[in-house]
Structures are given as C-alpha cells and as structure tokens.
Amino acid sequence: MRISVFGLGYVGSVSAAGLADLGHQVIGIDVVTDKVKALQTGIAPVKEPDLDELLKKHLGTERLSFTTEGKAAVLNTDCAMIAVGTPSAPDGQVNLKAVERCVRGIAETLADSDKSEYTIVIRSTVPPATTDHMATIARDILAERNKDCQLFFSMNPEFTREGAAVKDFFYPALIVFGQDDPAAKLRLDTIYQGIEAETLWVATRTAELVKYTNNAFHALKVAFANEIGRVSEAYEVDSQEVMGILCADTKLNISTKYLRPGFAFGGSCLPKDLRGIDGIAKQVAVDIPLLRSILPSNEVHIEHFKTSILSRQPTKVGLLGLAFKNDTDDLRESPALKLAANLIAAGVDLRMHDVNLELHYLMGRNKDYIDDLIPSWQAHYLA
C-alpha cells in the first residue's frame, strides 16, 4: 500500500518507519522543515530506541521518504494516516485544529486530482465523533467542487509508549480499527500484515474512546500505587511488598474482574474499608485524594441511574434485587436500596422484590439498614 503519514513526532515517525518495514511505500509529511531534513538523513526528531536504525534501513529505498509537501504526498499515495498532535486547551478541551487542517488539505488536493477513491486513517488521539466530523468536512469540500471521489475513513488508535514505541509498534497487545463502512475494512485489512496481534474492528467512536480509556486507566494505576505507597511509608510498611501481594492475585486484582460497566458497588466491605483507609491516612496526615474520591464517585453513579429513570417519567417502577450484589441477601450499604430510597423520595410509585431475601430471616444489621434507609419499605415490598 502507498501511505502518507502526516505529523512526524513520536507517533508519526515511528508509524512511518514501522509501516515501511512492513513493506509499504511510505511518505512522511511535516510542516517543520528542520524535522523533515533530520529525518531525510536518518536522524529521528525524537529520542526513541531503535528508531534511527529503522529509518536508515529504509531511507534511500522506494519504501520511505520525507517531505514538507503534503499535496504531492497525497497525489502519490492511496491512504493518508494522520498522526498530528492534539494538545489540551486551557479548559481541558482537545485541540483538533491540526487534524482538521490535515483533513481539509487532503480533501482540497483530492478535489483537484484524478483520484476516484482515497482512504484517510486518523491515528491521533481524538474525542468520540471526531472521525465522523472530519469525514463530513472532507466530503463537503469534495461536494462543493463537484468532485466524485469516494472517501473511506477509519480510526486507528496507537498504544505505543515513549521509550518503547518501536517495540510496541511491532509487538502490540491489540490492533484496533474503528470503521463504520465495511468498505474501509477491505482497504485496511492488510496494513499491519506480518504483525502477530489480534485485530479488533469496532465502531469509530469506540476506537476513539478506547485510547482515552487506556491512558486514564494507566494514570489511575500509577496514582493508586503512589497513594498506597505514601500510606505505607507513613506506617513504615514496605509498599513494594504490599503492591507485590496485590499484583500476585490474578483472580480478582490483576484481572478483568470489576472492570465491566454496570451498577454501583456496596456491601459490608468496600464502603467500610474505603472509609477505613481514608481514616488511616488522616491519622498520619497523608492525603489520598484518589482513594477518597471513590465513594463520592459511587454516589454519583447511583444518582445517574435515578436521573435516567425519572427522565422517562414512569408511573410505576419495579426494582428486582435489593442486596448489594447477586446471590446474597446482604442489604448493608446496598446501592439498589439507595436507589430505591431516592426514587421513593422523588415520589415514584415503587415496587421491589429480591428472590434471595426471606423476610423471616431479616434481622440484625441487615434489618437495621433497610429500616433506617427506607422506614416504609414494607409498603413497597412484594413478597
């Protein structure tokens, strides 16, 4: 395949060299002249192990070249991969000006060309719906010029780490393509041929969001470990040993458990122990904002469900399952009961039932919890 790569920073320069190594004919484009000149001599514009060697391997062959001329690159390729920066604005919004500038330039070039089809792959990290928006921009430009050129758009998020980007390119955990047009899949199915990794074809918005999800999770893990580290240090506990034990549990801790979106958590352990570790930290004047934010986040999720239900303006609502999770009758800090209390307070005619709840066994803290939270609960319960 003939591919042009727009943007030659950490992602683009590695992608261009990697695609050339896979056998494609690649033209790398950047608006910074000094960066392009360096690449033309086999010197990467970023510090990345093995990248210089990969560049020199393919420079001077038909597989890899670099230029500042985007128009010429588009005319001599069948696919453009956009890997320009998407920095944060002061308010946290994603700046998409460089992506849009590339898309407009590609569309304007195609409008004046004899090409009948072209594929545009967005590799930059962009918010959901960006690919759809960029496709509309490009197609509108072609329509205004009365140009009949079929465009195929796809989102291909990158999961390369700085310092290990070349290795991650050739040995990824997954390859993800977002595409809403099956025809785009036909044109991109072999782009990473030779790399042994599962390829997932998903909707473009899914592919766009998964990169943010991945990086948010990585940041979460670092912050979590550091907060545990600070608490450990204050109590003269070996934090490496604590986290080593956590990581040794691959059944619940380092696994897919608890990583499926659903309802809120509750029960006798998680809320109690989150409050407990916050109390432990306060005793030694250690701030743990991440851990302390988990319970409020959980309450927001319950509120979200209440709002979603009320937005439908129901006359009656049935709630099946009152315990904090399946296959138990433990009502303590049950998010379902909190939801029930909120709905009743909002004036909803609620009926509720739990197949695991036997009323004659309801006693102790279980009974105290539901009595305190919903004093009138028996009027809403269907035995």
C-alpha positions as CSV (number, residue, x, y, z in Angstrom):
1,M,0.0,0.0,0.0
2,R,1.1,3.6,-0.7
3,I,0.7,5.6,2.6
4,S,1.3,9.2,3.5
5,V,1.8,9.9,7.2
6,F,1.0,13.4,8.4
7,G,2.8,14.5,11.5
8,L,6.3,13.2,12.3
9,G,6.5,13.4,16.1
10,Y,6.7,10.4,18.5
11,V,3.7,8.6,16.8
12,G,4.1,9.6,13.2
13,S,7.8,9.0,12.8
14,V,7.6,5.5,14.4
15,S,4.5,4.7,12.4
16,A,6.1,5.8,9.1
17,A,9.3,3.8,9.7
18,G,7.3,0.8,11.0
19,L,4.9,0.7,8.0
20,A,7.9,0.9,5.7
21,D,9.4,-2.1,7.4
22,L,6.2,-4.0,6.8
23,G,6.6,-3.4,3.1
24,H,4.5,-0.4,2.4
25,Q,5.7,2.7,0.4
26,V,5.5,5.5,2.9
27,I,5.9,9.3,2.6
28,G,6.2,11.2,5.9
29,I,5.0,14.8,5.9
30,D,5.6,17.5,8.5
31,V,5.3,21.3,8.3
32,V,8.6,21.7,10.3
33,T,11.4,21.9,7.8
34,D,14.2,21.1,10.2
35,K,12.4,18.0,11.4
36,V,12.0,16.7,7.8
37,K,15.7,17.5,7.0
38,A,16.8,15.5,10.0
39,L,14.6,12.5,9.0
40,Q,15.9,12.6,5.5
41,T,19.4,11.9,6.9
42,G,18.2,9.1,9.1
43,I,18.0,11.1,12.4
44,A,14.8,10.8,14.3
45,P,13.3,14.1,15.6
46,V,12.6,12.3,18.9
47,K,14.7,10.1,21.2
48,E,13.4,6.6,20.7
49,P,15.4,3.4,20.9
50,D,15.9,1.6,17.5
51,L,14.2,4.3,15.5
52,D,17.3,5.8,13.9
53,E,18.4,2.3,12.8
54,L,14.9,1.6,11.3
55,L,15.0,4.9,9.4
56,K,18.4,4.3,8.0
57,K,17.4,0.8,6.9
58,H,14.7,2.1,4.6
59,L,15.9,5.6,3.6
60,G,17.2,5.7,0.0
61,T,14.8,2.9,-1.0
62,E,11.3,3.3,-2.5
63,R,9.8,2.4,0.8
64,L,10.4,5.6,2.8
65,S,10.8,9.3,2.2
66,F,10.0,12.5,3.9
67,T,8.8,15.9,2.7
68,T,7.0,19.1,3.7
69,E,4.8,18.9,0.6
70,G,1.5,17.4,1.7
71,K,-0.2,17.9,-1.7
72,A,2.5,15.8,-3.6
73,A,2.3,13.1,-0.9
74,V,-1.4,12.7,-1.3
75,L,-1.2,12.6,-5.1
76,N,1.3,9.8,-4.8
77,T,-0.5,7.7,-2.2
78,D,-3.7,5.8,-1.7
79,C,-4.1,6.3,2.0
80,A,-3.3,9.1,4.5
81,M,-2.5,8.4,8.1
82,I,-3.0,11.5,10.3
83,A,-0.7,11.5,13.4
84,V,-0.5,15.1,14.3
85,G,-0.7,16.5,17.8
86,T,-4.0,17.0,19.7
87,P,-2.9,19.1,22.7
88,S,-5.1,20.2,25.6
89,A,-6.6,23.7,25.6
90,P,-6.5,25.6,29.0
91,D,-10.1,24.4,29.7
92,G,-9.1,20.7,29.1
93,Q,-10.8,20.5,25.7
94,V,-8.9,18.7,22.9
95,N,-7.4,21.0,20.3
96,L,-8.3,19.4,16.9
97,K,-7.0,22.3,14.7
98,A,-4.1,20.3,13.3
99,V,-6.2,17.3,12.5
100,E,-8.8,19.4,10.7
101,R,-6.1,21.3,8.8
102,C,-4.7,18.0,7.5
103,V,-8.2,16.7,6.5
104,R,-9.0,19.9,4.7
105,G,-5.7,19.9,2.9
106,I,-6.2,16.3,1.8
107,A,-9.7,16.9,0.6
108,E,-8.7,20.0,-1.4
109,T,-5.9,18.1,-3.0
110,L,-8.2,15.3,-3.9
111,A,-10.8,17.7,-5.3
112,D,-8.2,18.9,-7.9
113,S,-6.9,15.4,-8.7
114,D,-8.0,12.5,-10.9
115,K,-8.3,10.1,-7.9
116,S,-11.6,8.2,-7.7
117,E,-11.2,7.0,-4.1
118,Y,-8.9,7.6,-1.1
119,T,-8.6,6.3,2.5
120,I,-8.0,8.5,5.5
121,V,-6.9,7.0,8.8
122,I,-6.9,9.1,12.0
123,R,-4.2,7.9,14.3
124,S,-4.1,11.0,16.5
125,T,-5.8,10.7,19.9
126,V,-9.2,12.4,19.3
127,P,-12.6,12.5,21.1
128,P,-15.6,10.4,20.1
129,A,-17.3,11.6,16.9
130,T,-14.2,13.3,15.6
131,T,-13.8,10.9,12.7
132,D,-17.4,11.4,11.7
133,H,-17.0,15.2,11.8
134,M,-13.8,15.1,9.8
135,A,-15.5,12.8,7.2
136,T,-18.2,15.4,6.9
137,I,-15.8,18.2,6.4
138,A,-13.9,16.3,3.7
139,R,-17.0,15.2,1.8
140,D,-18.4,18.7,1.9
141,I,-15.3,20.0,0.3
142,L,-15.5,17.5,-2.5
143,A,-19.2,18.1,-3.0
144,E,-18.6,21.9,-3.3
145,R,-16.0,21.2,-6.0
146,N,-18.3,18.7,-7.7
147,K,-15.6,16.1,-7.3
148,D,-16.7,12.4,-7.4
149,C,-14.1,10.8,-5.2
150,Q,-15.1,8.1,-2.7
151,L,-13.6,8.6,0.7
152,F,-13.1,5.9,3.3
153,F,-12.5,7.0,6.9
154,S,-11.1,4.9,9.8
155,M,-9.8,5.5,13.3
156,N,-6.7,3.6,14.3
157,P,-5.6,4.5,17.8
158,E,-2.0,3.9,18.8
159,F,-0.9,2.2,22.0
160,T,2.8,2.9,21.8
161,R,4.8,4.0,24.9
162,E,7.5,6.6,24.6
163,G,10.8,4.9,25.1
164,A,9.4,1.6,23.8
165,A,7.5,2.8,20.8
166,V,9.3,0.8,18.1
167,K,8.9,-2.4,20.1
168,D,5.2,-1.6,20.8
169,F,4.6,-1.0,17.1
170,F,5.8,-4.4,16.1
171,Y,4.6,-6.3,19.2
172,P,1.3,-4.7,20.2
173,A,-1.2,-6.3,22.6
174,L,-4.0,-5.4,20.2
175,I,-4.6,-3.6,16.9
176,V,-7.8,-1.6,16.9
177,F,-9.6,-0.1,13.8
178,G,-12.7,2.0,14.1
179,Q,-14.8,2.0,10.9
180,D,-18.4,2.4,10.2
181,D,-18.2,1.5,6.5
182,P,-17.4,-2.2,5.7
183,A,-15.6,-1.0,2.5
184,A,-13.0,0.7,4.7
185,K,-12.1,-2.6,6.2
186,L,-11.3,-4.1,2.8
187,R,-8.8,-1.4,2.2
188,L,-7.1,-1.6,5.6
189,D,-7.2,-5.3,6.3
190,T,-3.6,-5.9,5.3
191,I,-2.0,-2.7,6.6
192,Y,-0.4,-4.5,9.6
193,Q,0.1,-7.8,7.9
194,G,3.1,-9.5,9.4
195,I,2.4,-8.4,13.0
196,E,1.1,-11.1,15.2
197,A,-1.7,-9.5,17.2
198,E,-5.4,-9.7,17.4
199,T,-7.2,-7.1,15.3
200,L,-10.5,-5.7,16.5
201,W,-12.8,-3.9,14.1
202,V,-15.2,-1.7,16.0
203,A,-17.3,1.5,15.6
204,T,-15.2,4.7,15.1
205,R,-16.5,6.2,18.3
206,T,-15.5,3.1,20.3
207,A,-12.0,3.2,18.8
208,E,-11.7,6.9,19.6
209,L,-12.7,6.5,23.2
210,V,-10.6,3.4,23.9
211,K,-7.3,5.4,23.8
212,Y,-8.6,7.8,26.4
213,T,-9.8,4.8,28.4
214,N,-6.5,3.1,28.3
215,N,-4.5,6.1,29.3
216,A,-6.9,7.0,32.1
217,F,-6.6,3.5,33.5
218,H,-2.8,3.7,33.3
219,A,-2.8,7.0,35.2
220,L,-5.3,5.6,37.7
221,K,-3.0,2.7,38.4
222,V,0.1,4.9,38.9
223,A,-1.9,7.3,41.2
224,F,-3.4,4.4,43.2
225,A,0.0,2.8,43.7
226,N,1.5,6.1,44.8
227,E,-1.2,6.7,47.3
228,I,-0.8,3.3,48.8
229,G,3.0,4.0,48.8
230,R,2.5,7.2,50.8
231,V,0.3,5.5,53.4
232,S,2.8,2.6,53.6
233,E,5.7,4.9,54.1
234,A,3.9,6.7,56.9
235,Y,3.3,3.4,58.7
236,E,6.8,2.1,58.0
237,V,5.4,-0.7,55.8
238,D,7.2,-1.9,52.6
239,S,5.0,-0.5,49.8
240,Q,6.7,-2.7,47.2
241,E,5.7,-5.8,49.2
242,V,2.1,-4.6,49.7
243,M,1.7,-3.9,46.0
244,G,3.5,-7.1,45.1
245,I,0.9,-9.1,47.1
246,L,-1.9,-7.2,45.3
247,C,-0.4,-8.0,41.9
248,A,0.1,-11.6,42.8
249,D,-3.7,-12.1,42.9
250,T,-4.6,-12.5,39.2
251,K,-8.0,-13.9,40.0
252,L,-9.6,-10.7,41.3
253,N,-7.0,-7.9,41.4
254,I,-5.0,-8.1,38.2
255,S,-7.8,-9.4,36.0
256,T,-10.9,-8.5,34.2
257,K,-13.0,-8.7,37.4
258,Y,-14.8,-5.4,38.4
259,L,-13.9,-3.8,35.0
260,R,-17.4,-4.1,33.4
261,P,-19.6,-1.0,33.4
262,G,-22.8,-1.7,35.4
263,F,-24.3,-0.6,38.7
264,A,-22.6,0.9,41.8
265,F,-20.8,-1.1,44.5
266,G,-21.9,-1.6,48.1
267,G,-21.9,-4.3,50.8
268,S,-20.2,-4.7,54.1
269,C,-16.6,-4.4,52.8
270,L,-15.8,-1.9,50.1
271,P,-17.5,1.2,51.5
272,K,-16.3,0.4,55.1
273,D,-12.7,-0.2,54.0
274,L,-12.6,2.9,51.8
275,R,-13.6,5.0,54.7
276,G,-11.2,3.0,56.8
277,I,-8.1,3.6,54.6
278,D,-9.0,7.3,54.5
279,G,-9.1,7.4,58.3
280,I,-5.8,5.5,58.5
281,A,-4.3,8.1,56.1
282,K,-5.6,11.0,58.1
283,Q,-4.1,9.7,61.3
284,V,-0.6,10.2,59.8
285,A,-1.5,13.3,57.8
286,V,-1.3,11.6,54.4
287,D,-3.5,13.0,51.6
288,I,-5.1,10.3,49.4
289,P,-7.5,12.3,47.1
290,L,-7.9,9.4,44.6
291,L,-9.0,6.9,47.1
292,R,-11.1,9.4,48.9
293,S,-12.9,10.2,45.7
294,I,-14.1,6.7,45.1
295,L,-17.2,6.8,47.4
296,P,-18.4,10.1,46.1
297,S,-18.0,8.7,42.5
298,N,-20.1,5.7,43.5
299,E,-22.9,8.0,44.8
300,V,-22.8,10.0,41.5
301,H,-23.4,6.7,39.7
302,I,-26.5,5.9,41.8
303,E,-27.7,9.4,41.2
304,H,-27.2,8.9,37.4
305,F,-29.4,5.9,37.5
306,K,-32.1,7.8,39.4
307,T,-32.0,10.6,36.9
308,S,-32.1,8.2,34.0
309,I,-35.3,6.5,35.4
310,L,-37.0,9.8,36.3
311,S,-36.3,11.2,32.8
312,R,-38.7,8.5,31.4
313,Q,-41.5,9.9,33.7
314,P,-42.7,6.4,34.8
315,T,-46.0,6.0,36.6
316,K,-44.7,2.8,38.4
317,V,-41.3,1.3,38.8
318,G,-40.3,-2.3,39.6
319,L,-37.0,-2.9,41.3
320,L,-35.8,-6.5,41.2
321,G,-32.8,-7.2,43.5
322,L,-32.2,-5.4,46.7
323,A,-29.0,-6.9,48.0
324,F,-25.7,-5.3,47.2
325,K,-24.9,-8.0,44.6
326,N,-26.2,-11.3,43.2
327,D,-26.6,-14.5,45.1
328,T,-26.7,-12.9,48.6
329,D,-29.2,-11.4,51.0
330,D,-26.8,-8.8,52.4
331,L,-28.5,-5.4,52.3
332,R,-25.8,-3.4,54.0
333,E,-24.9,-0.3,52.0
334,S,-26.8,-1.8,49.0
335,P,-26.7,0.7,46.1
336,A,-30.1,-0.8,45.0
337,L,-31.7,0.3,48.3
338,K,-30.1,3.7,48.0
339,L,-31.6,4.0,44.5
340,A,-35.0,2.8,45.9
341,A,-34.9,5.4,48.7
342,N,-34.1,8.2,46.1
343,L,-36.9,7.1,43.8
344,I,-39.4,7.0,46.7
345,A,-38.3,10.4,47.9
346,A,-38.9,11.7,44.3
347,G,-42.5,10.5,44.5
348,V,-42.1,7.3,42.4
349,D,-44.7,4.5,43.0
350,L,-42.1,1.8,43.6
351,R,-42.5,-1.9,43.9
352,M,-39.5,-4.1,44.9
353,H,-38.5,-7.7,45.4
354,D,-35.5,-9.9,45.9
355,V,-35.6,-13.6,45.4
356,N,-32.8,-14.2,47.9
357,L,-34.5,-12.2,50.6
358,E,-36.5,-14.2,53.1
359,L,-38.3,-11.8,55.4
360,H,-38.3,-14.1,58.4
361,Y,-34.5,-14.2,58.3
362,L,-34.2,-10.4,58.1
363,M,-32.6,-9.3,61.3
364,G,-29.6,-7.6,62.8
365,R,-27.7,-5.1,60.7
366,N,-29.5,-6.1,57.6
367,K,-32.8,-5.2,59.1
368,D,-31.4,-2.0,60.7
369,Y,-30.0,-0.8,57.4
370,I,-33.2,-1.1,55.4
371,D,-35.3,0.2,58.3
372,D,-33.2,3.3,58.7
373,L,-32.8,4.0,55.0
374,I,-36.5,3.3,53.9
375,P,-38.7,3.2,57.0
376,S,-41.7,2.5,54.8
377,W,-40.0,-0.3,52.8
378,Q,-42.6,-3.0,53.6
379,A,-45.3,-0.9,51.9
380,H,-43.2,-1.2,48.7
381,Y,-42.1,-4.7,49.0
382,L,-43.9,-7.5,47.1
383,A,-43.3,-10.8,48.9
